Amino acid sequence: MSITTRAVQTYTGKEFGPVKAHGTLAPWQRCAIGSVNCVGEPRQAQMLCKAGVVYVNENEWASFSLIKPENMPGTIPLQSMNLCSSQ
């Protein structure tokens, strides 16, 4: 589980065509990290937030803090928001 530390720009998913700005997540919104696409540019994470399913580009990942006690049971705990570091 993660939480935004400031307003975060969201984008359209790159698998749907050209990436365009789509909306903004408010500060302190919790988001579950769904999938991460580390191939090509921009790298994107798909997240499930209160606002719904959103896509966040890599340059915004540092705007999230991990909330380790709120991780889903059985998931592999992340050590940082550098989501492509193991790729």
MODELLER restraints for C-alpha pairs under 7 A, 6 or more apart:
rsr = mdl.restraints
at = mdl.atoms
rsr.add(forms.Gaussian(group=physical.xy_distance, feature=features.Distance(at['CA:1:A'], at['CA:30:A']), mean=6.98, stdev=0.5))
rsr.add(forms.Gaussian(group=physical.xy_distance, feature=features.Distance(at['CA:1:A'], at['CA:31:A']), mean=6.01, stdev=0.5))
rsr.add(forms.Gaussian(group=physical.xy_distance, feature=features.Distance(at['CA:1:A'], at['CA:32:A']), mean=4.83, stdev=0.5))
rsr.add(forms.Gaussian(group=physical.xy_distance, feature=features.Distance(at['CA:1:A'], at['CA:33:A']), mean=6.72, stdev=0.5))
rsr.add(forms.Gaussian(group=physical.xy_distance, feature=features.Distance(at['CA:1:A'], at['CA:66:A']), mean=5.99, stdev=0.5))
rsr.add(forms.Gaussian(group=physical.xy_distance, feature=features.Distance(at['CA:1:A'], at['CA:67:A']), mean=5.32, stdev=0.5))
rsr.add(forms.Gaussian(group=physical.xy_distance, feature=features.Distance(at['CA:1:A'], at['CA:68:A']), mean=6.54, stdev=0.5))
rsr.add(forms.Gaussian(group=physical.xy_distance, feature=features.Distance(at['CA:1:A'], at['CA:70:A']), mean=5.71, stdev=0.5))
rsr.add(forms.Gaussian(group=physical.xy_distance, feature=features.Distance(at['CA:1:A'], at['CA:71:A']), mean=5.09, stdev=0.5))
rsr.add(forms.Gaussian(group=physical.xy_distance, feature=features.Distance(at['CA:2:A'], at['CA:30:A']), mean=5.64, stdev=0.5))
rsr.add(forms.Gaussian(group=physical.xy_distance, feature=features.Distance(at['CA:2:A'], at['CA:31:A']), mean=5.26, stdev=0.5))
rsr.add(forms.Gaussian(group=physical.xy_distance, feature=features.Distance(at['CA:2:A'], at['CA:32:A']), mean=6.21, stdev=0.5))
rsr.add(forms.Gaussian(group=physical.xy_distance, feature=features.Distance(at['CA:2:A'], at['CA:64:A']), mean=6.04, stdev=0.5))
rsr.add(forms.Gaussian(group=physical.xy_distance, feature=features.Distance(at['CA:2:A'], at['CA:65:A']), mean=5.41, stdev=0.5))
rsr.add(forms.Gaussian(group=physical.xy_distance, feature=features.Distance(at['CA:2:A'], at['CA:66:A']), mean=4.30, stdev=0.5))
rsr.add(forms.Gaussian(group=physical.xy_distance, feature=features.Distance(at['CA:2:A'], at['CA:67:A']), mean=5.28, stdev=0.5))
rsr.add(forms.Gaussian(group=physical.xy_distance, feature=features.Distance(at['CA:3:A'], at['CA:28:A']), mean=5.58, stdev=0.5))
rsr.add(forms.Gaussian(group=physical.xy_distance, feature=features.Distance(at['CA:3:A'], at['CA:29:A']), mean=5.36, stdev=0.5))
rsr.add(forms.Gaussian(group=physical.xy_distance, feature=features.Distance(at['CA:3:A'], at['CA:30:A']), mean=4.28, stdev=0.5))
rsr.add(forms.Gaussian(group=physical.xy_distance, feature=features.Distance(at['CA:3:A'], at['CA:31:A']), mean=5.90, stdev=0.5))
rsr.add(forms.Gaussian(group=physical.xy_distance, feature=features.Distance(at['CA:3:A'], at['CA:64:A']), mean=5.28, stdev=0.5))
rsr.add(forms.Gaussian(group=physical.xy_distance, feature=features.Distance(at['CA:3:A'], at['CA:65:A']), mean=5.36, stdev=0.5))
rsr.add(forms.Gaussian(group=physical.xy_distance, feature=features.Distance(at['CA:3:A'], at['CA:66:A']), mean=6.49, stdev=0.5))
rsr.add(forms.Gaussian(group=physical.xy_distance, feature=features.Distance(at['CA:4:A'], at['CA:27:A']), mean=5.24, stdev=0.5))
rsr.add(forms.Gaussian(group=physical.xy_distance, feature=features.Distance(at['CA:4:A'], at['CA:28:A']), mean=4.86, stdev=0.5))
rsr.add(forms.Gaussian(group=physical.xy_distance, feature=features.Distance(at['CA:4:A'], at['CA:29:A']), mean=5.41, stdev=0.5))
rsr.add(forms.Gaussian(group=physical.xy_distance, feature=features.Distance(at['CA:4:A'], at['CA:30:A']), mean=6.64, stdev=0.5))
rsr.add(forms.Gaussian(group=physical.xy_distance, feature=features.Distance(at['CA:4:A'], at['CA:63:A']), mean=5.80, stdev=0.5))
rsr.add(forms.Gaussian(group=physical.xy_distance, feature=features.Distance(at['CA:4:A'], at['CA:64:A']), mean=4.43, stdev=0.5))
rsr.add(forms.Gaussian(group=physical.xy_distance, feature=features.Distance(at['CA:4:A'], at['CA:65:A']), mean=6.49, stdev=0.5))
rsr.add(forms.Gaussian(group=physical.xy_distance, feature=features.Distance(at['CA:5:A'], at['CA:27:A']), mean=5.41, stdev=0.5))
rsr.add(forms.Gaussian(group=physical.xy_distance, feature=features.Distance(at['CA:5:A'], at['CA:28:A']), mean=5.69, stdev=0.5))
rsr.add(forms.Gaussian(group=physical.xy_distance, feature=features.Distance(at['CA:5:A'], at['CA:63:A']), mean=5.48, stdev=0.5))
rsr.add(forms.Gaussian(group=physical.xy_distance, feature=features.Distance(at['CA:5:A'], at['CA:64:A']), mean=5.67, stdev=0.5))
rsr.add(forms.Gaussian(group=physical.xy_distance, feature=features.Distance(at['CA:5:A'], at['CA:65:A']), mean=6.80, stdev=0.5))
rsr.add(forms.Gaussian(group=physical.xy_distance, feature=features.Distance(at['CA:6:A'], at['CA:26:A']), mean=6.84, stdev=0.5))
rsr.add(forms.Gaussian(group=physical.xy_distance, feature=features.Distance(at['CA:6:A'], at['CA:27:A']), mean=4.30, stdev=0.5))
rsr.add(forms.Gaussian(group=physical.xy_distance, feature=features.Distance(at['CA:6:A'], at['CA:28:A']), mean=6.98, stdev=0.5))
rsr.add(forms.Gaussian(group=physical.xy_distance, feature=features.Distance(at['CA:6:A'], at['CA:63:A']), mean=6.34, stdev=0.5))
rsr.add(forms.Gaussian(group=physical.xy_distance, feature=features.Distance(at['CA:7:A'], at['CA:24:A']), mean=6.40, stdev=0.5))
rsr.add(forms.Gaussian(group=physical.xy_distance, feature=features.Distance(at['CA:7:A'], at['CA:25:A']), mean=5.50, stdev=0.5))
rsr.add(forms.Gaussian(group=physical.xy_distance, feature=features.Distance(at['CA:7:A'], at['CA:26:A']), mean=4.81, stdev=0.5))
rsr.add(forms.Gaussian(group=physical.xy_distance, feature=features.Distance(at['CA:7:A'], at['CA:27:A']), mean=4.85, stdev=0.5))
rsr.add(forms.Gaussian(group=physical.xy_distance, feature=features.Distance(at['CA:8:A'], at['CA:24:A']), mean=5.39, stdev=0.5))
rsr.add(forms.Gaussian(group=physical.xy_distance, feature=features.Distance(at['CA:8:A'], at['CA:25:A']), mean=5.00, stdev=0.5))
rsr.add(forms.Gaussian(group=physical.xy_distance, feature=features.Distance(at['CA:8:A'], at['CA:26:A']), mean=6.80, stdev=0.5))
rsr.add(forms.Gaussian(group=physical.xy_distance, feature=features.Distance(at['CA:8:A'], at['CA:60:A']), mean=6.62, stdev=0.5))
rsr.add(forms.Gaussian(group=physical.xy_distance, feature=features.Distance(at['CA:9:A'], at['CA:23:A']), mean=5.98, stdev=0.5))
rsr.add(forms.Gaussian(group=physical.xy_distance, feature=features.Distance(at['CA:9:A'], at['CA:24:A']), mean=4.54, stdev=0.5))
rsr.add(forms.Gaussian(group=physical.xy_distance, feature=features.Distance(at['CA:9:A'], at['CA:25:A']), mean=6.45, stdev=0.5))
rsr.add(forms.Gaussian(group=physical.xy_distance, feature=features.Distance(at['CA:10:A'], at['CA:21:A']), mean=6.05, stdev=0.5))
rsr.add(forms.Gaussian(group=physical.xy_distance, feature=features.Distance(at['CA:10:A'], at['CA:22:A']), mean=5.44, stdev=0.5))
rsr.add(forms.Gaussian(group=physical.xy_distance, feature=features.Distance(at['CA:10:A'], at['CA:23:A']), mean=5.11, stdev=0.5))
rsr.add(forms.Gaussian(group=physical.xy_distance, feature=features.Distance(at['CA:10:A'], at['CA:24:A']), mean=5.53, stdev=0.5))
rsr.add(forms.Gaussian(group=physical.xy_distance, feature=features.Distance(at['CA:10:A'], at['CA:54:A']), mean=6.27, stdev=0.5))
rsr.add(forms.Gaussian(group=physical.xy_distance, feature=features.Distance(at['CA:10:A'], at['CA:55:A']), mean=5.59, stdev=0.5))
rsr.add(forms.Gaussian(group=physical.xy_distance, feature=features.Distance(at['CA:10:A'], at['CA:56:A']), mean=5.07, stdev=0.5))
rsr.add(forms.Gaussian(group=physical.xy_distance, feature=features.Distance(at['CA:11:A'], at['CA:19:A']), mean=6.33, stdev=0.5))
rsr.add(forms.Gaussian(group=physical.xy_distance, feature=features.Distance(at['CA:11:A'], at['CA:20:A']), mean=5.43, stdev=0.5))
rsr.add(forms.Gaussian(group=physical.xy_distance, feature=features.Distance(at['CA:11:A'], at['CA:21:A']), mean=4.40, stdev=0.5))
rsr.add(forms.Gaussian(group=physical.xy_distance, feature=features.Distance(at['CA:11:A'], at['CA:22:A']), mean=4.57, stdev=0.5))
rsr.add(forms.Gaussian(group=physical.xy_distance, feature=features.Distance(at['CA:11:A'], at['CA:23:A']), mean=6.79, stdev=0.5))
rsr.add(forms.Gaussian(group=physical.xy_distance, feature=features.Distance(at['CA:11:A'], at['CA:55:A']), mean=5.31, stdev=0.5))
rsr.add(forms.Gaussian(group=physical.xy_distance, feature=features.Distance(at['CA:11:A'], at['CA:56:A']), mean=6.08, stdev=0.5))
rsr.add(forms.Gaussian(group=physical.xy_distance, feature=features.Distance(at['CA:12:A'], at['CA:19:A']), mean=5.33, stdev=0.5))
rsr.add(forms.Gaussian(group=physical.xy_distance, feature=features.Distance(at['CA:12:A'], at['CA:20:A']), mean=5.48, stdev=0.5))
rsr.add(forms.Gaussian(group=physical.xy_distance, feature=features.Distance(at['CA:12:A'], at['CA:21:A']), mean=6.52, stdev=0.5))
rsr.add(forms.Gaussian(group=physical.xy_distance, feature=features.Distance(at['CA:12:A'], at['CA:22:A']), mean=5.86, stdev=0.5))
rsr.add(forms.Gaussian(group=physical.xy_distance, feature=features.Distance(at['CA:12:A'], at['CA:55:A']), mean=6.14, stdev=0.5))
rsr.add(forms.Gaussian(group=physical.xy_distance, feature=features.Distance(at['CA:13:A'], at['CA:19:A']), mean=6.35, stdev=0.5))
rsr.add(forms.Gaussian(group=physical.xy_distance, feature=features.Distance(at['CA:13:A'], at['CA:55:A']), mean=5.74, stdev=0.5))
rsr.add(forms.Gaussian(group=physical.xy_distance, feature=features.Distance(at['CA:29:A'], at['CA:49:A']), mean=7.00, stdev=0.5))
rsr.add(forms.Gaussian(group=physical.xy_distance, feature=features.Distance(at['CA:29:A'], at['CA:50:A']), mean=6.88, stdev=0.5))
rsr.add(forms.Gaussian(group=physical.xy_distance, feature=features.Distance(at['CA:30:A'], at['CA:49:A']), mean=5.95, stdev=0.5))
rsr.add(forms.Gaussian(group=physical.xy_distance, feature=features.Distance(at['CA:30:A'], at['CA:50:A']), mean=6.94, stdev=0.5))
rsr.add(forms.Gaussian(group=physical.xy_distance, feature=features.Distance(at['CA:31:A'], at['CA:47:A']), mean=5.99, stdev=0.5))
rsr.add(forms.Gaussian(group=physical.xy_distance, feature=features.Distance(at['CA:31:A'], at['CA:48:A']), mean=5.37, stdev=0.5))
rsr.add(forms.Gaussian(group=physical.xy_distance, feature=features.Distance(at['CA:31:A'], at['CA:49:A']), mean=4.21, stdev=0.5))
rsr.add(forms.Gaussian(group=physical.xy_distance, feature=features.Distance(at['CA:32:A'], at['CA:47:A']), mean=5.53, stdev=0.5))
rsr.add(forms.Gaussian(group=physical.xy_distance, feature=features.Distance(at['CA:32:A'], at['CA:48:A']), mean=5.13, stdev=0.5))
rsr.add(forms.Gaussian(group=physical.xy_distance, feature=features.Distance(at['CA:32:A'], at['CA:49:A']), mean=6.44, stdev=0.5))
rsr.add(forms.Gaussian(group=physical.xy_distance, feature=features.Distance(at['CA:33:A'], at['CA:46:A']), mean=6.38, stdev=0.5))
rsr.add(forms.Gaussian(group=physical.xy_distance, feature=features.Distance(at['CA:33:A'], at['CA:47:A']), mean=4.58, stdev=0.5))
rsr.add(forms.Gaussian(group=physical.xy_distance, feature=features.Distance(at['CA:33:A'], at['CA:48:A']), mean=6.53, stdev=0.5))
rsr.add(forms.Gaussian(group=physical.xy_distance, feature=features.Distance(at['CA:34:A'], at['CA:46:A']), mean=5.29, stdev=0.5))
rsr.add(forms.Gaussian(group=physical.xy_distance, feature=features.Distance(at['CA:34:A'], at['CA:47:A']), mean=5.04, stdev=0.5))
rsr.add(forms.Gaussian(group=physical.xy_distance, feature=features.Distance(at['CA:34:A'], at['CA:48:A']), mean=6.64, stdev=0.5))
rsr.add(forms.Gaussian(group=physical.xy_distance, feature=features.Distance(at['CA:35:A'], at['CA:45:A']), mean=5.76, stdev=0.5))
rsr.add(forms.Gaussian(group=physical.xy_distance, feature=features.Distance(at['CA:35:A'], at['CA:46:A']), mean=5.18, stdev=0.5))
rsr.add(forms.Gaussian(group=physical.xy_distance, feature=features.Distance(at['CA:36:A'], at['CA:44:A']), mean=5.84, stdev=0.5))
rsr.add(forms.Gaussian(group=physical.xy_distance, feature=features.Distance(at['CA:36:A'], at['CA:45:A']), mean=4.27, stdev=0.5))
rsr.add(forms.Gaussian(group=physical.xy_distance, feature=features.Distance(at['CA:36:A'], at['CA:46:A']), mean=6.17, stdev=0.5))
rsr.add(forms.Gaussian(group=physical.xy_distance, feature=features.Distance(at['CA:37:A'], at['CA:43:A']), mean=5.64, stdev=0.5))
rsr.add(forms.Gaussian(group=physical.xy_distance, feature=features.Distance(at['CA:37:A'], at['CA:44:A']), mean=5.30, stdev=0.5))
rsr.add(forms.Gaussian(group=physical.xy_distance, feature=features.Distance(at['CA:37:A'], at['CA:45:A']), mean=6.26, stdev=0.5))
rsr.add(forms.Gaussian(group=physical.xy_distance, feature=features.Distance(at['CA:38:A'], at['CA:44:A']), mean=6.86, stdev=0.5))
rsr.add(forms.Gaussian(group=physical.xy_distance, feature=features.Distance(at['CA:38:A'], at['CA:84:A']), mean=5.82, stdev=0.5))
rsr.add(forms.Gaussian(group=physical.xy_distance, feature=features.Distance(at['CA:42:A'], at['CA:57:A']), mean=6.24, stdev=0.5))
rsr.add(forms.Gaussian(group=physical.xy_distance, feature=features.Distance(at['CA:42:A'], at['CA:58:A']), mean=6.93, stdev=0.5))
rsr.add(forms.Gaussian(group=physical.xy_distance, feature=features.Distance(at['CA:43:A'], at['CA:57:A']), mean=5.83, stdev=0.5))
rsr.add(forms.Gaussian(group=physical.xy_distance, feature=features.Distance(at['CA:43:A'], at['CA:58:A']), mean=5.40, stdev=0.5))
rsr.add(forms.Gaussian(group=physical.xy_distance, feature=features.Distance(at['CA:44:A'], at['CA:55:A']), mean=6.27, stdev=0.5))
rsr.add(forms.Gaussian(group=physical.xy_distance, feature=features.Distance(at['CA:44:A'], at['CA:56:A']), mean=5.48, stdev=0.5))
rsr.add(forms.Gaussian(group=physical.xy_distance, feature=features.Distance(at['CA:44:A'], at['CA:57:A']), mean=4.47, stdev=0.5))
rsr.add(forms.Gaussian(group=physical.xy_distance, feature=features.Distance(at['CA:44:A'], at['CA:58:A']), mean=5.70, stdev=0.5))
rsr.add(forms.Gaussian(group=physical.xy_distance, feature=features.Distance(at['CA:45:A'], at['CA:55:A']), mean=5.62, stdev=0.5))
rsr.add(forms.Gaussian(group=physical.xy_distance, feature=features.Distance(at['CA:45:A'], at['CA:56:A']), mean=5.30, stdev=0.5))
rsr.add(forms.Gaussian(group=physical.xy_distance, feature=features.Distance(at['CA:45:A'], at['CA:57:A']), mean=6.52, stdev=0.5))
rsr.add(forms.Gaussian(group=physical.xy_distance, feature=features.Distance(at['CA:46:A'], at['CA:53:A']), mean=6.91, stdev=0.5))
rsr.add(forms.Gaussian(group=physical.xy_distance, feature=features.Distance(at['CA:46:A'], at['CA:54:A']), mean=5.78, stdev=0.5))
rsr.add(forms.Gaussian(group=physical.xy_distance, feature=features.Distance(at['CA:46:A'], at['CA:55:A']), mean=4.60, stdev=0.5))
rsr.add(forms.Gaussian(group=physical.xy_distance, feature=features.Distance(at['CA:46:A'], at['CA:56:A']), mean=6.54, stdev=0.5))
rsr.add(forms.Gaussian(group=physical.xy_distance, feature=features.Distance(at['CA:47:A'], at['CA:53:A']), mean=5.64, stdev=0.5))
rsr.add(forms.Gaussian(group=physical.xy_distance, feature=features.Distance(at['CA:47:A'], at['CA:54:A']), mean=5.36, stdev=0.5))
rsr.add(forms.Gaussian(group=physical.xy_distance, feature=features.Distance(at['CA:47:A'], at['CA:55:A']), mean=6.25, stdev=0.5))
rsr.add(forms.Gaussian(group=physical.xy_distance, feature=features.Distance(at['CA:48:A'], at['CA:54:A']), mean=6.41, stdev=0.5))
rsr.add(forms.Gaussian(group=physical.xy_distance, feature=features.Distance(at['CA:61:A'], at['CA:81:A']), mean=5.97, stdev=0.5))
rsr.add(forms.Gaussian(group=physical.xy_distance, feature=features.Distance(at['CA:62:A'], at['CA:81:A']), mean=6.33, stdev=0.5))
